Amino acid sequence: MPHTKSQEKRDRQAIASRARNRSVRSELKTRARKVEEAAESGDREATEQALRSAQKRIDQAVAKGVLKQNTANRRKARLARQAL
């Protein structure tokens, strides 16, 4: 139970940001899976499009503070390696 009004507000903000962050992380996983599926199918154009889309969303997650920059770089590198 919060003792101050400021802590009550922080609790509300934490709940909202947690929901937002979970949504973003879930979308990142979905986009990564689409890259893998496209790479396995052998469709080069679809793979490149899925990779660009995933990389864009990863960069947006960094801008929103959901991911750290190094984590984003690592994920993008791994996805690019899978897309080959």
N, CA, C and O of each residue as an XYZ file, in Angstrom:
336
protein
N       0.846     -1.180      0.000
C       0.000      0.000      0.000
C       0.893      1.245      0.000
O       1.752      1.387      0.870
N       0.697      2.146     -0.967
C       1.536      3.345     -1.020
C       1.219      4.304      0.130
O       0.075      4.435      0.563
N       2.264      4.962      0.603
C       2.104      5.891      1.718
C       1.913      7.328      1.263
O       1.414      8.159      2.023
N       2.308      7.631      0.024
C       2.220      9.013     -0.450
C       1.482      9.065     -1.780
O       1.335      8.066     -2.484
N       1.023     10.278     -2.094
C       0.329     10.469     -3.364
C       1.271     10.237     -4.536
O       0.866      9.700     -5.568
N       2.523     10.639     -4.377
C       3.472     10.464     -5.478
C       3.726      8.978     -5.751
O       3.918      8.577     -6.899
N       3.725      8.172     -4.697
C       3.907      6.734     -4.903
C       2.681      6.108     -5.554
O       2.808      5.185     -6.358
N       1.493      6.605     -5.211
C       0.284      6.125     -5.874
C       0.363      6.387     -7.372
O       0.018      5.531     -8.187
N       0.827      7.594     -7.721
C       0.943      7.956     -9.131
C       1.993      7.082     -9.821
O       1.758      6.609    -10.934
N       3.142      6.859     -9.185
C       4.190      6.021     -9.770
C       3.665      4.599     -9.995
O       4.004      3.962    -10.993
N       2.847      4.108     -9.076
C       2.278      2.774     -9.236
C       1.368      2.713    -10.461
O       1.400      1.745    -11.221
N       0.554      3.761    -10.645
C      -0.319      3.811    -11.816
C       0.508      3.877    -13.102
O       0.202      3.200    -14.083
N       1.552      4.697    -13.082
C       2.401      4.832    -14.264
C       3.115      3.515    -14.575
O       3.265      3.141    -15.738
N       3.549      2.826    -13.536
C       4.257      1.559    -13.727
C       3.344      0.523    -14.378
O       3.779     -0.243    -15.238
N       2.089      0.503    -13.969
C       1.136     -0.437    -14.557
C       0.940     -0.129    -16.041
O       0.915     -1.037    -16.871
N       0.801      1.150    -16.368
C       0.596      1.547    -17.764
C       1.824      1.240    -18.608
O       1.700      0.717    -19.715
N       3.010      1.560    -18.094
C       4.216      1.334    -18.886
C       4.501     -0.152    -19.034
O       5.023     -0.578    -20.064
N       4.169     -0.943    -18.028
C       4.370     -2.389    -18.117
C       3.509     -2.974    -19.232
O       3.966     -3.819    -20.003
N       2.267     -2.521    -19.311
C       1.378     -3.001    -20.372
C       1.908     -2.599    -21.744
O       1.882     -3.397    -22.681
N       2.384     -1.373    -21.862
C       2.926     -0.886    -23.129
C       4.174     -1.676    -23.518
O       4.325     -2.096    -24.665
N       5.064     -1.871    -22.545
C       6.312     -2.592    -22.812
C       6.044     -4.040    -23.212
O       6.694     -4.565    -24.117
N       5.090     -4.688    -22.541
C       4.760     -6.073    -22.882
C       4.241     -6.155    -24.314
O       4.570     -7.087    -25.047
N       3.437     -5.187    -24.705
C       2.891     -5.161    -26.055
C       4.011     -5.014    -27.088
O       4.018     -5.706    -28.105
N       4.945     -4.120    -26.823
C       6.055     -3.896    -27.752
C       6.922     -5.145    -27.845
O       7.294     -5.557    -28.944
N       7.249     -5.755    -26.702
C       8.081     -6.962    -26.713
C       7.398     -8.104    -27.454
O       8.047     -8.864    -28.172
N       6.101     -8.217    -27.277
C       5.345     -9.261    -27.958
C       5.410     -9.049    -29.466
O       5.582    -10.004    -30.223
N       5.273     -7.815    -29.897
C       5.335     -7.526    -31.329
C       6.727     -7.833    -31.877
O       6.846     -8.331    -32.996
N       7.774     -7.549    -31.115
C       9.132     -7.842    -31.559
C       9.314     -9.341    -31.775
O       9.942     -9.761    -32.747
N       8.768    -10.141    -30.872
C       8.870    -11.593    -31.022
C       8.128    -12.064    -32.269
O       8.607    -12.936    -32.993
N       6.954    -11.480    -32.513
C       6.169    -11.850    -33.688
C       6.930    -11.516    -34.957
O       6.980    -12.323    -35.886
N       7.521    -10.333    -35.002
C       8.266     -9.924    -36.203
C       9.491    -10.793    -36.409
O       9.828    -11.117    -37.548
N      10.167    -11.178    -35.335
C      11.335    -12.058    -35.449
C      10.900    -13.421    -35.995
O      11.589    -14.009    -36.828
N       9.770    -13.911    -35.530
C       9.260    -15.194    -36.017
C       8.930    -15.112    -37.507
O       9.162    -16.069    -38.245
N       8.389    -13.974    -37.953
C       8.063    -13.816    -39.371
C       9.329    -13.824    -40.223
O       9.322    -14.347    -41.338
N      10.417    -13.250    -39.707
C      11.692    -13.277    -40.424
C      12.160    -14.722    -40.558
O      12.568    -15.148    -41.639
N      12.102    -15.471    -39.466
C      12.527    -16.877    -39.494
C      11.699    -17.686    -40.482
O      12.243    -18.471    -41.258
N      10.385    -17.495    -40.454
C       9.510    -18.246    -41.349
C       9.786    -17.908    -42.807
O       9.802    -18.792    -43.663
N      10.006    -16.613    -43.089
C      10.284    -16.202    -44.461
C      11.624    -16.763    -44.925
O      11.761    -17.163    -46.081
N      12.608    -16.796    -44.039
C      13.927    -17.328    -44.396
C      13.843    -18.822    -44.677
O      14.489    -19.319    -45.599
N      13.052    -19.537    -43.886
C      12.896    -20.980    -44.089
C      12.157    -21.301    -45.389
O      12.412    -22.324    -46.026
N      11.241    -20.418    -45.770
C      10.477    -20.652    -46.996
C      11.334    -20.435    -48.232
O      11.021    -20.949    -49.305
N      12.416    -19.676    -48.088
C      13.315    -19.441    -49.208
C      12.930    -18.246    -50.065
O      13.590    -17.972    -51.067
N      11.885    -17.535    -49.694
C      11.464    -16.350    -50.448
C      12.338    -15.166    -50.046
O      12.158    -14.582    -48.977
N      13.281    -14.823    -50.912
C      14.286    -13.790    -50.597
C      13.643    -12.422    -50.364
O      13.987    -11.718    -49.415
N      12.718    -12.061    -51.230
C      12.092    -10.742    -51.123
C      11.271    -10.612    -49.835
O      11.330     -9.587    -49.156
N      10.515    -11.646    -49.510
C       9.713    -11.624    -48.288
C      10.612    -11.575    -47.053
O      10.289    -10.918    -46.063
N      11.740    -12.276    -47.124
C      12.674    -12.280    -46.000
C      13.245    -10.890    -45.776
O      13.309    -10.410    -44.644
N      13.660    -10.245    -46.864
C      14.230     -8.895    -46.736
C      13.206     -7.905    -46.209
O      13.528     -7.047    -45.387
N      11.980     -8.026    -46.677
C      10.925     -7.123    -46.211
C      10.632     -7.357    -44.726
O      10.471     -6.401    -43.968
N      10.565     -8.604    -44.319
C      10.309     -8.926    -42.916
C      11.463     -8.454    -42.041
O      11.248     -7.974    -40.928
N      12.690     -8.592    -42.544
C      13.863     -8.153    -41.796
C      13.859     -6.645    -41.605
O      14.119     -6.158    -40.505
N      13.565     -5.900    -42.672
C      13.506     -4.437    -42.564
C      12.443     -4.006    -41.561
O      12.664     -3.106    -40.751
N      11.288     -4.663    -41.628
C      10.194     -4.349    -40.716
C      10.585     -4.629    -39.264
O      10.300     -3.826    -38.375
N      11.235     -5.764    -39.028
C      11.651     -6.125    -37.671
C      12.704     -5.157    -37.148
O      12.653     -4.748    -35.988
N      13.658     -4.791    -37.999
C      14.710     -3.867    -37.577
C      14.133     -2.500    -37.234
O      14.573     -1.852    -36.285
N      13.154     -2.069    -38.005
C      12.513     -0.780    -37.737
C      11.817     -0.802    -36.376
O      11.930      0.150    -35.603
N      11.101     -1.885    -36.084
C      10.398     -1.988    -34.801
C      11.376     -2.087    -33.634
O      11.107     -1.565    -32.552
N      12.494     -2.746    -33.845
C      13.507     -2.836    -32.787
C      14.046     -1.441    -32.487
O      14.208     -1.072    -31.324
N      14.324     -0.666    -33.535
C      14.822      0.699    -33.333
C      13.782      1.568    -32.620
O      14.134      2.407    -31.790
N      12.511      1.367    -32.943
C      11.465      2.123    -32.266
C      11.369      1.738    -30.795
O      11.084      2.583    -29.945
N      11.606      0.464    -30.495
C      11.579      0.015    -29.100
C      12.705      0.677    -28.310
O      12.529      1.007    -27.137
N      13.858      0.872    -28.944
C      14.967      1.558    -28.286
C      14.583      3.011    -28.014
O      14.852      3.543    -26.937
N      13.955      3.641    -28.993
C      13.554      5.038    -28.837
C      12.550      5.213    -27.704
O      12.541      6.244    -27.030
N      11.706      4.204    -27.495
C      10.705      4.271    -26.429
C      11.267      3.846    -25.076
O      10.607      3.996    -24.048
N      12.495      3.312    -25.080
C      13.103      2.895    -23.819
C      12.741      1.483    -23.408
O      12.980      1.092    -22.265
N      12.169      0.711    -24.320
C      11.791     -0.667    -24.002
C      13.025     -1.566    -24.026
O      13.163     -2.468    -23.200
N      13.918     -1.311    -24.980
C      15.162     -2.071    -25.099
C      16.352     -1.133    -24.980
O      16.256      0.059    -25.275
N      17.478     -1.691    -24.543
C      18.728     -0.933    -24.568
C      19.346     -1.063    -25.952
O      19.050     -2.000    -26.693
N      20.205     -0.111    -26.290
C      20.791     -0.072    -27.628
C      21.602     -1.324    -27.947
O      21.509     -1.854    -29.054
N      22.389     -1.798    -27.000
C      23.222     -2.972    -27.262
C      22.361     -4.221    -27.487
O      22.674     -5.054    -28.338
N      21.288     -4.338    -26.725
C      20.368     -5.456    -26.899
C      19.747     -5.406    -28.290
O      19.624     -6.429    -28.962
N      19.360     -4.211    -28.712
C      18.760     -4.045    -30.037
C      19.753     -4.414    -31.129
O      19.402     -5.103    -32.087
N      20.994     -3.954    -30.986
C      22.010     -4.271    -31.991
C      22.237     -5.776    -32.085
O      22.382     -6.319    -33.180
N      22.269     -6.443    -30.941
C      22.474     -7.886    -30.922
C      21.312     -8.605    -31.608
O      21.526     -9.522    -32.401
N      20.096     -8.192    -31.305
C      18.927     -8.825    -31.920
C      18.904     -8.610    -33.427
O      18.600     -9.534    -34.182
N      19.225     -7.397    -33.871
C      19.233     -7.120    -35.302
C      20.305     -7.937    -36.014
O      20.081     -8.427    -37.121
N      21.460     -8.084    -35.389
C      22.539     -8.871    -35.998
C      22.127    -10.339    -36.116
O      22.382    -10.976    -37.138
N      21.505    -10.863    -35.094
C      21.074    -12.261    -35.128
C      20.006    -12.480    -36.197
O      20.022    -13.486    -36.906
N      19.082    -11.532    -36.304
C      18.051    -11.660    -37.324
C      18.657    -11.600    -38.723
O      18.275    -12.365    -39.608
N      19.606    -10.684    -38.914
C      20.239    -10.546    -40.221
C      20.990    -11.817    -40.590
O      20.999    -12.221    -41.753
N      21.617    -12.446    -39.604
C      22.347    -13.691    -39.855
C      21.366    -14.810    -40.240
O      21.673    -15.633    -41.101
N      20.213    -14.838    -39.616
C      19.208    -15.851    -39.950
C      18.649    -15.638    -41.341
O      18.292    -16.595    -42.028
N      18.572    -14.383    -41.756
C      17.964    -14.057    -43.045
C      18.861    -14.440    -44.214
O      18.391    -14.470    -45.352
N      20.119    -14.731    -43.975
C      21.030    -15.075    -45.073
C      20.663    -16.358    -45.757
O      21.339    -16.772    -46.698
